[in-house]
Amino acid sequence: MIRYTQPENISSDIVKMCDESDKLTSTGKYIDSVAILEKAYSEAPDSRKVILKLASAYRNSGNAGKSIKILENALEKNPDDIEYHHQLANSYFERKWNKKAVAKFNECLESDAVYPEIIQDLSDYFLENKEHKILTERLENLMSDFRQKNLDTQLLAMCTAMIFVCADDSRVNGEDTKITADYLNVIAEKYPDIITPSFCADVISFMSDTPNGFSALTLFNELIAIMYKLCSTLKNDNNFRKACAQFEMSVIVYNADVNNIAVYAMRAVNAYFKTSEYDENLMKYLIFSAKMDIVESARKTPINALANDFKNKYHCLWTFVSEFLEGIMNAKNEDELRIFARQSIYSDVRNPSKELIKTFEQHLNKADFELFKKAVCTPQKPSNPVTPVYTALSKKSKHITSNKIAPNSECPCGSGKKYKKCCGLK
């Protein structure tokens, strides 16, 4: 079998239809997505991109029969296309034609063109049927086969990830596969050369992306500790850090463990790694908003317990919010809280661009927007500090006069310059 990766020569109209169907699918409008793709299919019946998207849309809308038909027709013309075989296996699975599904998955796995998503979907099939021990044995055999064929190490990473996902799922369902985090040491002994930062990052990414919602934080944290011992350069690897943060985010969403701190942490991660669907200016506003919400909560109820609980659960995400939260927890009274919040929050948006100002104007009410402009756009004297932005936060606030600042001290505006070369000049 062959996996086709070269771009197709299709019209711009067909590309637009495919893009529009993706937007509809992302919002759960599967029927509307099918309608657009059927039109695209009528105009470009031989397009792989359209065929694969339409087959997937049929499955999502509960019509696996049509998905099977269009894929079987496509395979008559292109019998070696592994992605057609893969999607057909998924369609058989969706239709509950289990024997056909397993046979088709096995056919894909025997190909040198196999890719990680096939392993993931096969694992999903076995997990749904509660066949944990069979899946574990199958994955171990696949790892041996892939190693003998010298195939991409991402395949080994996916098998490793699915073994741990299977262990978690079996525990939840009362069946023990005897797999613990220490199994990673067994893999390292068998295949010592594959334990690299990229392999470890792939394992964590595949675990967080599993359809069954892997959620065992204890196992995850144990795995991370073992990975650090096996790979000395891992702690400084940004891709691994990103994978760990995304894993913890998936756990928060899966377990509905969402609060103001979690929201801030997730936004901070997306901003740091530039993975958010939001533009940069909107992300700055959202982080600003999340910080303000945390400060408002802290004014009413001490957040120490909530913050410490978050720190104990989500070790990686904590690194993105620790400085801000520890500053809040260290504030001894409301005045200190207000001063810290002003300095910390406004420093993120100091000297805003026109686009950022426009974004804040769109999302803040008029009074708060005027306070925002005064805080970040107008040079402020240290003796006349700015009141926090949200009126909800500043209603009961008393005016605070800061102490005299030494000329060589860092300017409190957050510019990073000395006071005498910044606000002191004004």
ROMI-698682 format. One record per residue (C-alpha): x, y, z; residue in three letters. Coordinates in Angstrom, 3 decimals. Last residue first. Example, Ala and Ser with C-alpha at 12.3 -4.5 7.8 and 13.67 -1.06 7.14 Angstrom:
! residues 2
<X 13.670; Y -1.060; Z 7.140; aa SER>
<X 12.300; Y -4.500; Z 7.800; aa ALA>
This chain:
! residues 426
<X 8.321; Y 62.988; Z 32.754; aa LYS>
<X 11.937; Y 61.909; Z 32.845; aa LEU>
<X 11.258; Y 59.857; Z 35.961; aa GLY>
<X 8.796; Y 57.755; Z 33.925; aa CYS>
<X 11.676; Y 56.224; Z 31.965; aa CYS>
<X 15.402; Y 57.000; Z 32.146; aa LYS>
<X 15.412; Y 58.028; Z 35.838; aa LYS>
<X 13.188; Y 55.025; Z 36.706; aa TYR>
<X 15.637; Y 52.536; Z 35.211; aa LYS>
<X 14.219; Y 50.557; Z 32.301; aa LYS>
<X 12.332; Y 47.233; Z 32.449; aa GLY>
<X 9.197; Y 48.869; Z 31.016; aa SER>
<X 7.034; Y 47.571; Z 33.878; aa GLY>
<X 5.576; Y 50.929; Z 34.909; aa CYS>
<X 7.291; Y 50.552; Z 38.286; aa PRO>
<X 10.620; Y 51.763; Z 36.827; aa CYS>
<X 13.517; Y 49.665; Z 38.071; aa GLU>
<X 15.548; Y 51.574; Z 40.637; aa SER>
<X 18.409; Y 53.853; Z 39.555; aa ASN>
<X 16.574; Y 57.107; Z 40.340; aa PRO>
<X 15.327; Y 55.858; Z 43.748; aa ALA>
<X 11.559; Y 55.710; Z 44.066; aa ILE>
<X 9.587; Y 57.667; Z 46.656; aa LYS>
<X 6.847; Y 55.551; Z 48.197; aa ASN>
<X 3.602; Y 54.874; Z 46.342; aa SER>
<X 0.371; Y 56.708; Z 47.054; aa THR>
<X -2.662; Y 54.443; Z 47.169; aa ILE>
<X -6.195; Y 55.672; Z 46.474; aa HIS>
<X -8.746; Y 53.543; Z 48.269; aa LYS>
<X -10.433; Y 50.649; Z 46.522; aa SER>
<X -14.077; Y 49.820; Z 47.166; aa LYS>
<X -15.259; Y 50.058; Z 43.558; aa LYS>
<X -11.896; Y 49.066; Z 42.056; aa SER>
<X -12.244; Y 45.373; Z 41.261; aa LEU>
<X -15.784; Y 45.511; Z 39.920; aa ALA>
<X -14.840; Y 48.687; Z 38.047; aa THR>
<X -12.335; Y 46.603; Z 36.141; aa TYR>
<X -9.105; Y 48.384; Z 35.315; aa VAL>
<X -7.061; Y 48.656; Z 38.488; aa PRO>
<X -6.479; Y 52.267; Z 39.681; aa THR>
<X -3.342; Y 53.766; Z 38.250; aa VAL>
<X -0.516; Y 55.019; Z 40.448; aa PRO>
<X -0.096; Y 58.769; Z 41.065; aa ASN>
<X 3.150; Y 59.195; Z 42.978; aa SER>
<X 4.961; Y 56.981; Z 40.478; aa PRO>
<X 4.009; Y 59.403; Z 37.700; aa LYS>
<X 2.108; Y 57.787; Z 34.861; aa GLN>
<X 2.699; Y 58.037; Z 31.119; aa PRO>
<X -0.650; Y 57.493; Z 29.366; aa THR>
<X -1.180; Y 54.426; Z 27.159; aa CYS>
<X -1.241; Y 51.534; Z 29.626; aa VAL>
<X -3.248; Y 52.660; Z 32.628; aa ALA>
<X -5.162; Y 55.571; Z 31.130; aa LYS>
<X -6.150; Y 53.451; Z 28.171; aa LYS>
<X -7.380; Y 50.684; Z 30.495; aa PHE>
<X -9.324; Y 53.140; Z 32.623; aa LEU>
<X -11.063; Y 54.425; Z 29.492; aa GLU>
<X -11.817; Y 50.838; Z 28.496; aa PHE>
<X -13.291; Y 50.148; Z 31.927; aa ASP>
<X -15.744; Y 53.032; Z 31.561; aa ALA>
<X -16.752; Y 52.087; Z 28.014; aa LYS>
<X -17.334; Y 48.387; Z 28.628; aa ASN>
<X -14.457; Y 46.123; Z 27.691; aa LEU>
<X -14.504; Y 43.626; Z 24.803; aa HIS>
<X -14.395; Y 45.676; Z 21.606; aa GLN>
<X -12.284; Y 48.457; Z 23.135; aa GLU>
<X -9.781; Y 45.856; Z 24.325; aa PHE>
<X -9.399; Y 44.517; Z 20.774; aa THR>
<X -9.065; Y 48.041; Z 19.357; aa LYS>
<X -6.286; Y 48.852; Z 21.816; aa ILE>
<X -4.526; Y 45.633; Z 20.778; aa LEU>
<X -4.783; Y 46.556; Z 17.107; aa GLU>
<X -3.422; Y 50.053; Z 17.742; aa LYS>
<X -0.442; Y 48.494; Z 19.483; aa SER>
<X -0.167; Y 48.525; Z 23.260; aa PRO>
<X 2.661; Y 50.214; Z 25.189; aa ASN>
<X 2.174; Y 48.070; Z 28.336; aa ARG>
<X -0.059; Y 45.029; Z 27.846; aa VAL>
<X 1.615; Y 42.367; Z 29.978; aa ASP>
<X 2.992; Y 44.957; Z 32.448; aa SER>
<X -0.592; Y 45.930; Z 33.190; aa TYR>
<X -1.357; Y 42.630; Z 34.865; aa ILE>
<X 1.676; Y 42.345; Z 37.121; aa SER>
<X 1.971; Y 45.948; Z 38.301; aa GLN>
<X -1.740; Y 46.471; Z 38.880; aa ARG>
<X -2.238; Y 43.057; Z 40.467; aa ALA>
<X 0.680; Y 43.602; Z 42.842; aa PHE>
<X -0.659; Y 47.006; Z 43.938; aa ILE>
<X -4.202; Y 45.677; Z 44.381; aa ARG>
<X -3.094; Y 42.647; Z 46.381; aa LEU>
<X -0.892; Y 44.795; Z 48.587; aa GLU>
<X -3.845; Y 47.085; Z 49.327; aa ASP>
<X -6.173; Y 44.127; Z 49.900; aa GLU>
<X -3.955; Y 42.654; Z 52.588; aa ASN>
<X -0.986; Y 40.340; Z 53.105; aa LYS>
<X -0.250; Y 39.681; Z 49.420; aa ALA>
<X 1.842; Y 36.497; Z 49.289; aa ASN>
<X -0.983; Y 34.470; Z 47.734; aa MET>
<X -1.336; Y 36.977; Z 44.909; aa ILE>
<X 2.381; Y 36.961; Z 44.132; aa GLY>
<X 2.391; Y 33.160; Z 44.285; aa GLU>
<X -0.401; Y 33.156; Z 41.713; aa LEU>
<X 1.424; Y 35.428; Z 39.275; aa PHE>
<X 4.786; Y 33.660; Z 39.521; aa GLU>
<X 3.237; Y 30.176; Z 39.411; aa SER>
<X 1.109; Y 30.611; Z 36.300; aa VAL>
<X 3.105; Y 28.970; Z 33.490; aa PHE>
<X 5.072; Y 26.658; Z 35.784; aa THR>
<X 1.798; Y 25.396; Z 37.240; aa TRP>
<X 0.798; Y 23.989; Z 33.868; aa LEU>
<X 3.645; Y 21.479; Z 34.148; aa CYS>
<X 2.895; Y 20.260; Z 37.646; aa HIS>
<X -0.849; Y 19.947; Z 37.265; aa TYR>
<X -2.267; Y 18.184; Z 40.303; aa LYS>
<X -0.140; Y 19.460; Z 43.198; aa ASN>
<X 0.014; Y 23.005; Z 41.803; aa LYS>
<X -3.746; Y 23.083; Z 41.191; aa PHE>
<X -4.397; Y 22.010; Z 44.777; aa ASP>
<X -1.972; Y 24.681; Z 45.974; aa ASN>
<X -3.814; Y 27.326; Z 43.963; aa ALA>
<X -7.236; Y 26.287; Z 45.265; aa LEU>
<X -6.032; Y 26.213; Z 48.872; aa ALA>
<X -4.296; Y 29.589; Z 48.570; aa ASN>
<X -7.219; Y 31.280; Z 46.809; aa ILE>
<X -8.348; Y 33.357; Z 49.768; aa PRO>
<X -11.987; Y 34.355; Z 49.206; aa THR>
<X -13.540; Y 37.680; Z 48.174; aa LYS>
<X -10.502; Y 39.685; Z 47.075; aa ARG>
<X -8.903; Y 36.515; Z 45.704; aa ALA>
<X -11.857; Y 35.978; Z 43.365; aa SER>
<X -11.420; Y 39.493; Z 41.934; aa GLU>
<X -7.701; Y 38.813; Z 41.475; aa VAL>
<X -8.425; Y 35.553; Z 39.669; aa ILE>
<X -10.967; Y 37.246; Z 37.390; aa ASP>
<X -8.460; Y 40.005; Z 36.610; aa MET>
<X -5.874; Y 37.417; Z 35.639; aa LYS>
<X -8.342; Y 35.706; Z 33.313; aa ALA>
<X -9.279; Y 39.015; Z 31.670; aa SER>
<X -5.646; Y 39.948; Z 31.001; aa PHE>
<X -5.072; Y 36.461; Z 29.594; aa ILE>
<X -8.113; Y 36.906; Z 27.355; aa LEU>
<X -6.952; Y 40.358; Z 26.226; aa TYR>
<X -3.500; Y 39.093; Z 25.348; aa LYS>
<X -5.107; Y 36.196; Z 23.466; aa MET>
<X -7.275; Y 38.626; Z 21.513; aa LEU>
<X -4.193; Y 40.554; Z 20.468; aa ASN>
<X -2.274; Y 37.428; Z 19.404; aa GLU>
<X -5.040; Y 35.986; Z 17.259; aa ASP>
<X -7.147; Y 33.189; Z 18.679; aa TYR>
<X -6.966; Y 29.593; Z 17.430; aa GLU>
<X -4.329; Y 29.032; Z 20.063; aa SER>
<X -1.097; Y 27.171; Z 19.396; aa THR>
<X 1.350; Y 30.071; Z 19.767; aa LYS>
<X 3.413; Y 28.073; Z 22.290; aa PHE>
<X 3.463; Y 30.765; Z 24.958; aa TYR>
<X 0.012; Y 32.141; Z 24.133; aa ALA>
<X -1.590; Y 28.703; Z 24.174; aa ASN>
<X 0.132; Y 27.890; Z 27.458; aa VAL>
<X -1.007; Y 31.154; Z 29.064; aa ALA>
<X -4.563; Y 30.551; Z 27.900; aa ARG>
<X -4.581; Y 27.095; Z 29.459; aa MET>
<X -3.115; Y 28.400; Z 32.712; aa ALA>
<X -5.605; Y 31.272; Z 32.951; aa TYR>
<X -8.544; Y 28.929; Z 32.414; aa VAL>
<X -7.176; Y 26.460; Z 34.962; aa ALA>
<X -6.752; Y 29.240; Z 37.539; aa ILE>
<X -10.278; Y 30.544; Z 36.984; aa ASN>
<X -11.810; Y 27.077; Z 37.333; aa ASN>
<X -12.226; Y 23.989; Z 35.146; aa VAL>
<X -11.909; Y 20.441; Z 36.422; aa ASP>
<X -14.435; Y 19.167; Z 33.868; aa ALA>
<X -12.672; Y 15.776; Z 34.030; aa ASN>
<X -12.052; Y 15.616; Z 30.273; aa TYR>
<X -11.287; Y 19.346; Z 30.034; aa VAL>
<X -8.791; Y 19.339; Z 32.893; aa ILE>
<X -7.265; Y 16.069; Z 31.668; aa VAL>
<X -6.825; Y 17.490; Z 28.155; aa SER>
<X -5.089; Y 20.545; Z 29.628; aa MET>
<X -2.737; Y 18.262; Z 31.557; aa GLU>
<X -1.807; Y 16.513; Z 28.309; aa PHE>
<X -1.364; Y 19.826; Z 26.514; aa GLN>
<X 1.070; Y 20.982; Z 29.200; aa ALA>
<X 3.016; Y 17.725; Z 28.966; aa CYS>
<X 3.235; Y 17.971; Z 25.164; aa ALA>
<X 4.424; Y 21.589; Z 25.350; aa LYS>
<X 7.133; Y 20.691; Z 27.841; aa ARG>
<X 8.230; Y 17.857; Z 25.579; aa PHE>
<X 8.415; Y 20.196; Z 22.589; aa ASN>
<X 10.399; Y 22.715; Z 24.666; aa ASN>
<X 13.147; Y 20.254; Z 25.616; aa ASP>
<X 15.175; Y 21.456; Z 28.596; aa ASN>
<X 13.855; Y 18.847; Z 31.013; aa LYS>
<X 14.434; Y 16.090; Z 28.459; aa LEU>
<X 18.207; Y 16.350; Z 28.153; aa THR>
<X 18.964; Y 13.532; Z 30.630; aa SER>
<X 16.649; Y 10.975; Z 29.011; aa CYS>
<X 15.986; Y 7.827; Z 31.037; aa LEU>
<X 15.755; Y 9.549; Z 34.427; aa LYS>
<X 13.524; Y 12.341; Z 33.100; aa TYR>
<X 11.358; Y 9.752; Z 31.348; aa MET>
<X 10.893; Y 7.866; Z 34.625; aa ILE>
<X 9.639; Y 11.004; Z 36.404; aa ALA>
<X 7.323; Y 11.825; Z 33.490; aa ILE>
<X 5.847; Y 8.331; Z 33.591; aa LEU>
<X 5.114; Y 8.628; Z 37.315; aa GLU>
<X 3.349; Y 11.939; Z 36.690; aa ASN>
<X 1.233; Y 10.389; Z 33.941; aa PHE>
<X 0.351; Y 7.335; Z 36.040; aa LEU>
<X -0.878; Y 9.600; Z 38.838; aa THR>
<X -2.688; Y 11.904; Z 36.431; aa LEU>
<X -4.761; Y 9.032; Z 35.040; aa ALA>
<X -7.115; Y 10.771; Z 32.583; aa SER>
<X -6.863; Y 9.134; Z 29.159; aa PHE>
<X -9.863; Y 10.452; Z 27.248; aa GLY>
<X -11.040; Y 7.495; Z 25.177; aa ASN>
<X -10.395; Y 9.220; Z 21.854; aa PRO>
<X -6.652; Y 9.396; Z 22.610; aa THR>
<X -5.054; Y 12.785; Z 22.029; aa ASP>
<X -3.509; Y 13.155; Z 25.484; aa SER>
<X -1.768; Y 9.783; Z 25.216; aa MET>
<X -0.533; Y 10.524; Z 21.692; aa PHE>
<X 1.031; Y 13.786; Z 22.854; aa SER>
<X 2.702; Y 12.111; Z 25.852; aa ILE>
<X 4.213; Y 9.357; Z 23.698; aa VAL>
<X 5.268; Y 11.849; Z 21.007; aa ASP>
<X 7.083; Y 14.041; Z 23.540; aa ALA>
<X 8.970; Y 10.998; Z 24.875; aa CYS>
<X 9.996; Y 9.961; Z 21.355; aa PHE>
<X 11.081; Y 13.527; Z 20.485; aa SER>
<X 13.176; Y 13.797; Z 23.664; aa PRO>
<X 14.894; Y 10.473; Z 22.884; aa THR>
<X 14.350; Y 6.942; Z 24.179; aa ILE>
<X 14.590; Y 5.194; Z 20.792; aa ILE>
<X 18.193; Y 3.985; Z 21.187; aa ASP>
<X 17.474; Y 1.740; Z 24.175; aa PRO>
<X 14.934; Y -0.480; Z 22.362; aa TYR>
<X 14.406; Y -3.567; Z 24.520; aa LYS>
<X 15.794; Y -2.063; Z 27.746; aa GLU>
<X 13.955; Y 1.227; Z 27.176; aa ALA>
<X 10.717; Y -0.673; Z 26.561; aa ILE>
<X 11.120; Y -2.480; Z 29.882; aa VAL>
<X 11.870; Y 0.825; Z 31.625; aa ASN>
<X 8.630; Y 2.220; Z 30.162; aa LEU>
<X 6.835; Y -0.669; Z 31.837; aa TYR>
<X 7.653; Y 1.060; Z 35.122; aa ASP>
<X 4.616; Y 3.300; Z 34.561; aa ALA>
<X 2.430; Y 0.296; Z 35.323; aa THR>
<X 1.031; Y -2.543; Z 33.182; aa ILE>
<X -0.448; Y -5.496; Z 35.070; aa LYS>
<X -3.324; Y -5.580; Z 32.545; aa THR>
<X -5.834; Y -5.274; Z 35.403; aa ASP>
<X -9.555; Y -5.437; Z 34.617; aa GLU>
<X -11.956; Y -3.426; Z 36.765; aa GLY>
<X -13.199; Y -1.051; Z 34.064; aa ASN>
<X -11.276; Y 1.989; Z 35.337; aa VAL>
<X -8.146; Y -0.154; Z 35.692; aa ARG>
<X -8.577; Y -1.487; Z 32.156; aa SER>
<X -8.888; Y 2.065; Z 30.809; aa ASP>
<X -5.679; Y 3.157; Z 32.530; aa ASP>
<X -3.719; Y 0.122; Z 31.323; aa ALA>
<X -5.122; Y 0.592; Z 27.795; aa CYS>
<X -3.978; Y 4.210; Z 27.797; aa VAL>
<X -0.552; Y 3.007; Z 28.917; aa PHE>
<X -0.342; Y 0.480; Z 26.078; aa ILE>
<X -1.765; Y 3.115; Z 23.699; aa MET>
<X 1.112; Y 5.481; Z 24.454; aa ALA>
<X 3.739; Y 2.800; Z 23.869; aa THR>
<X 2.133; Y 1.756; Z 20.573; aa CYS>
<X 1.997; Y 5.418; Z 19.497; aa MET>
<X 5.653; Y 5.947; Z 20.397; aa ALA>
<X 6.657; Y 2.804; Z 18.516; aa LEU>
<X 4.858; Y 4.117; Z 15.433; aa LEU>
<X 6.535; Y 7.501; Z 15.908; aa GLN>
<X 9.834; Y 5.585; Z 15.720; aa THR>
<X 9.362; Y 5.363; Z 11.933; aa ASP>
<X 9.949; Y 1.870; Z 10.537; aa LEU>
<X 13.069; Y -0.296; Z 10.960; aa ASN>
<X 11.224; Y -3.382; Z 9.679; aa LYS>
<X 12.395; Y -5.333; Z 12.727; aa GLN>
<X 11.384; Y -2.441; Z 14.981; aa ARG>
<X 7.929; Y -2.225; Z 13.417; aa PHE>
<X 7.380; Y -5.949; Z 13.979; aa ASP>
<X 8.537; Y -5.818; Z 17.624; aa SER>
<X 6.350; Y -2.805; Z 18.326; aa MET>
<X 3.411; Y -4.520; Z 16.650; aa LEU>
<X 3.835; Y -7.557; Z 18.892; aa ASN>
<X 3.690; Y -5.357; Z 22.003; aa GLU>
<X 0.607; Y -3.593; Z 20.632; aa LEU>
<X -1.213; Y -6.878; Z 20.012; aa ARG>
<X -0.382; Y -8.154; Z 23.511; aa GLU>
<X -1.767; Y -4.979; Z 25.085; aa THR>
<X -4.854; Y -5.090; Z 22.849; aa LEU>
<X -5.656; Y -8.696; Z 23.778; aa ILE>
<X -5.246; Y -7.842; Z 27.455; aa LYS>
<X -7.584; Y -4.857; Z 27.182; aa HIS>
<X -10.459; Y -6.334; Z 25.170; aa GLU>
<X -13.147; Y -4.039; Z 26.596; aa LYS>
<X -14.965; Y -3.821; Z 23.208; aa ASN>
<X -14.605; Y -0.051; Z 23.147; aa GLU>
<X -10.964; Y -0.457; Z 24.116; aa LEU>
<X -10.356; Y -2.906; Z 21.253; aa PHE>
<X -11.808; Y -0.513; Z 18.643; aa TYR>
<X -10.037; Y 2.518; Z 20.113; aa ASP>
<X -6.771; Y 0.625; Z 19.899; aa SER>
<X -7.361; Y 0.037; Z 16.182; aa LEU>
<X -8.025; Y 3.761; Z 15.802; aa ASP>
<X -4.774; Y 4.680; Z 17.557; aa GLN>
<X -2.748; Y 2.164; Z 15.593; aa ILE>
<X -4.127; Y 3.580; Z 12.325; aa ILE>
<X -3.396; Y 7.112; Z 13.546; aa GLU>
<X 0.310; Y 6.259; Z 13.906; aa PRO>
<X 1.100; Y 5.620; Z 10.196; aa TYR>
<X 1.395; Y 2.433; Z 8.110; aa VAL>
<X 3.126; Y 2.815; Z 4.720; aa ALA>
<X 5.207; Y -0.347; Z 5.216; aa ASP>
<X 1.914; Y -2.247; Z 5.110; aa SER>
<X 1.095; Y -5.047; Z 7.522; aa GLU>
<X -0.745; Y -2.598; Z 9.768; aa LEU>
<X -3.173; Y -1.654; Z 7.000; aa CYS>
<X -4.219; Y -5.252; Z 6.359; aa GLU>
<X -4.600; Y -5.786; Z 10.091; aa ASN>
<X -6.965; Y -2.793; Z 10.247; aa PHE>
<X -8.991; Y -4.250; Z 7.354; aa LYS>
<X -9.283; Y -7.630; Z 9.038; aa ALA>
<X -10.260; Y -6.005; Z 12.340; aa VAL>
<X -12.997; Y -3.922; Z 10.681; aa ALA>
<X -14.330; Y -6.822; Z 8.606; aa LYS>
<X -14.650; Y -8.962; Z 11.723; aa LYS>
<X -16.285; Y -6.128; Z 13.647; aa ASN>
<X -18.998; Y -5.075; Z 11.207; aa TRP>
<X -20.417; Y -2.792; Z 13.876; aa LYS>
<X -21.244; Y -0.065; Z 11.295; aa ARG>
<X -18.801; Y 2.298; Z 13.045; aa GLU>
<X -16.108; Y -0.392; Z 12.940; aa PHE>
<X -16.761; Y -1.003; Z 9.238; aa TYR>
<X -16.455; Y 2.771; Z 8.709; aa SER>
<X -13.203; Y 2.902; Z 10.660; aa ASN>
<X -11.788; Y 0.051; Z 8.566; aa ALA>
<X -12.908; Y 1.935; Z 5.423; aa LEU>
<X -11.057; Y 5.011; Z 6.672; aa GLN>
<X -7.862; Y 2.984; Z 6.983; aa HIS>
<X -8.265; Y 1.282; Z 3.600; aa HIS>
<X -8.828; Y 4.652; Z 1.884; aa TYR>
<X -5.809; Y 6.034; Z 3.713; aa GLU>
<X -3.734; Y 3.055; Z 2.552; aa ILE>
<X -4.251; Y 3.814; Z -1.152; aa ASP>
<X -3.146; Y 0.640; Z -2.958; aa ASP>
<X -6.518; Y -0.291; Z -4.502; aa PRO>
<X -6.937; Y 3.075; Z -6.289; aa ASN>
<X -9.822; Y 2.774; Z -8.775; aa LYS>
<X -11.683; Y -0.039; Z -7.022; aa GLU>
<X -10.584; Y 1.509; Z -3.738; aa LEU>
<X -12.621; Y 4.657; Z -4.459; aa ALA>
<X -15.784; Y 2.609; Z -4.947; aa ASN>
<X -15.171; Y 0.842; Z -1.628; aa GLU>
<X -14.653; Y 4.255; Z -0.014; aa LEU>
<X -17.890; Y 5.758; Z -1.381; aa ILE>
<X -19.933; Y 2.739; Z -0.335; aa LYS>
<X -18.455; Y 2.410; Z 3.142; aa ILE>
<X -19.100; Y 6.083; Z 3.932; aa SER>
<X -22.659; Y 5.732; Z 2.663; aa LYS>
<X -23.225; Y 2.850; Z 5.083; aa GLY>
<X -21.529; Y 4.694; Z 7.951; aa ALA>
<X -24.365; Y 7.231; Z 8.021; aa ASN>
<X -24.354; Y 8.538; Z 11.580; aa GLY>
<X -23.487; Y 12.169; Z 10.781; aa SER>
<X -19.891; Y 11.691; Z 11.870; aa ASN>
<X -19.587; Y 8.625; Z 9.653; aa ARG>
<X -20.891; Y 10.503; Z 6.600; aa TYR>
<X -18.536; Y 13.397; Z 7.346; aa ALA>
<X -15.570; Y 11.010; Z 7.448; aa SER>
<X -16.472; Y 9.558; Z 4.053; aa ALA>
<X -16.984; Y 13.095; Z 2.703; aa LEU>
<X -13.573; Y 14.228; Z 3.966; aa LYS>
<X -11.802; Y 11.198; Z 2.501; aa LEU>
<X -13.563; Y 11.503; Z -0.869; aa ILE>
<X -13.040; Y 15.267; Z -1.086; aa VAL>
<X -9.304; Y 15.050; Z -0.402; aa LYS>
<X -8.887; Y 12.071; Z -2.683; aa ARG>
<X -10.494; Y 13.976; Z -5.589; aa SER>
<X -11.914; Y 11.579; Z -8.173; aa ASP>
<X -15.556; Y 12.736; Z -7.939; aa PRO>
<X -14.661; Y 16.437; Z -8.390; aa ALA>
<X -17.865; Y 18.348; Z -9.217; aa GLU>
<X -20.316; Y 15.863; Z -7.690; aa SER>
<X -17.908; Y 15.358; Z -4.799; aa TYR>
<X -17.839; Y 19.108; Z -4.059; aa ALA>
<X -21.637; Y 19.138; Z -3.922; aa LYS>
<X -21.588; Y 16.116; Z -1.619; aa GLU>
<X -18.994; Y 17.935; Z 0.473; aa LEU>
<X -21.260; Y 20.944; Z 1.023; aa ILE>
<X -24.257; Y 18.812; Z 2.016; aa ALA>
<X -22.148; Y 16.588; Z 4.278; aa VAL>
<X -20.841; Y 19.622; Z 6.195; aa SER>
<X -24.402; Y 20.853; Z 6.722; aa ASP>
<X -25.328; Y 17.455; Z 8.175; aa ILE>
<X -22.223; Y 17.450; Z 10.370; aa TYR>
<X -22.813; Y 20.782; Z 12.077; aa LYS>
<X -20.768; Y 19.867; Z 15.166; aa GLY>
<X -18.906; Y 23.185; Z 15.406; aa THR>
<X -15.599; Y 21.754; Z 14.148; aa SER>
<X -17.509; Y 19.945; Z 11.380; aa THR>
<X -18.920; Y 23.222; Z 10.078; aa LEU>
<X -15.470; Y 24.814; Z 9.950; aa LYS>
<X -14.014; Y 21.760; Z 8.201; aa ASP>
<X -16.878; Y 21.820; Z 5.658; aa SER>
<X -16.006; Y 25.430; Z 4.842; aa GLU>
<X -12.384; Y 24.478; Z 4.196; aa ASP>
<X -13.451; Y 21.638; Z 1.910; aa CYS>
<X -15.794; Y 23.932; Z -0.011; aa MET>
<X -13.033; Y 26.536; Z -0.358; aa LYS>
<X -10.644; Y 23.898; Z -1.740; aa VAL>
<X -13.291; Y 22.811; Z -4.259; aa ILE>
<X -13.713; Y 26.410; Z -5.420; aa ASP>
<X -9.932; Y 26.840; Z -5.691; aa SER>
<X -9.849; Y 23.991; Z -8.199; aa SER>
<X -8.059; Y 20.717; Z -7.540; aa ILE>
<X -4.507; Y 19.659; Z -8.379; aa ASN>
<X -3.837; Y 17.483; Z -5.376; aa GLU>
<X -0.906; Y 17.913; Z -3.025; aa PRO>
<X 1.567; Y 15.010; Z -2.569; aa GLN>
<X 1.086; Y 12.876; Z 0.538; aa THR>
<X -0.267; Y 9.636; Z -0.903; aa TYR>
<X 0.209; Y 6.719; Z 1.452; aa ARG>
<X 1.001; Y 3.618; Z -0.555; aa ILE>
<X 0.000; Y 0.000; Z 0.000; aa MET>
